[in-house]
């Protein structure tokens, strides 16, 4: 009688999941509260700058976060996660502390735009890729839990920071230092528990060999031919499903984040109370928390690409309904619906990237899919602001919906290339 294979969800892998969750709470979760900083900057330190100019701080931070992801993913495959996460964690805390000293636009761009964005990238993508290395069968559910850390941060950080910013005995400088002090133990926990999975044991004499035309990886003593590695990378990028997946998320990110940044200003324009307007971001992130976990659990059973397509379609349809919201109940329901659907997008894109990759290119695949969104995510903020300023929120609603539906069409093409059977689990 054959024994059941051991479960992937051991105490060790759960520690990795919680460590990665904690790291995303401190990185992308913190980035989700940029709207609070944008409001404060426009009132106090950067009162002489326009909103669109201040928005470039967040846009550059997003660009830095996503543009470095390909390099971070490749380094994960080569050197493992530990050094990257330690380096990124130190840089993240240092960046937050430097923001506390900023008073001019160029200082905010350097500290919050570039330094913080690059440091967060060195934490975020290795942490996500590491979960894919540890867990294969339930990777979508595991990645959903991890990426839900950013939603949880999007709920907690805006409320906490807004409460601190406007207290006269605390102010901006000490608000950022308190944020940094909170991040230190959370990121330290991530650094300690987020370790690469153990490599298969090899004979000592085999480990000491250095064959002609090969290199020895510090975390894997088995000689790896450079030519073979190059072929694996080329094969990954030559896959039509990988190319279409990258193109799909490129278009999706052109509009996807607009509701995260502009639901507050939309609510104010429609005459809702300022307190309700502020909490719309938390409602979106709260629903997104469940939207990142539940679709991942379903995707492991019914197909990651299948669920990714459905989540993107739903988000596009909800986006088209944005300006039909005219009541408090309608606003709350709309925010929850969009948050849940967009949460599925954010978690399933990485699960789909892991699905088209080999074990040795998993980090590169996750990083490349994230990297393909660098320019579109950066452009999203100024484009959205310009559309609202010139044409109103209906134009932003249409722009967001079209970008999401176009992405869904490209995802469908990527899925059909893998299997034309519409009922297949892909």
Buried (B, 14 or more C-beta within 10 A) or exposed (E): EEEEEEEBBEEBBBBBBBBBBBBBBBBBBBBBBBBBBBBBBBEEBBEEBEBBBBBBBBBBBBBBBBBBBBBBBBBBBBBBBBBBBBBBBBBBBBBBBBBBEBEEBEBBBBBBBBBBBBBBBBBBBBBBBBBBBBBEEBBBBBBBBBBBBBBBBBBBBBBBBBEBBBEEEBBBBBBBBBBBEBBBEBBBBBBEBBBBBEEEEBEEEEEEEEEEEBEBBEBBBEBBEEEEBEEBBEEBEEBEBBBBBBBBBBBBBBBBBBBBBBBBBBBBEBEBEEEBBBBBBBBBBBBBBBBBBBBBBBBBEEBBBBBBBBBBBBBBBBBBBBBEBEEEEEBBBBBBBBBBBBBBBBBBBBBBBBBBBEEBBBBBBBBBBBBBBBBBBBBBBBBBBBBBEEEEBBBBBBBBBBBBBBBBBBBBBBBBBBEEEEEEEB
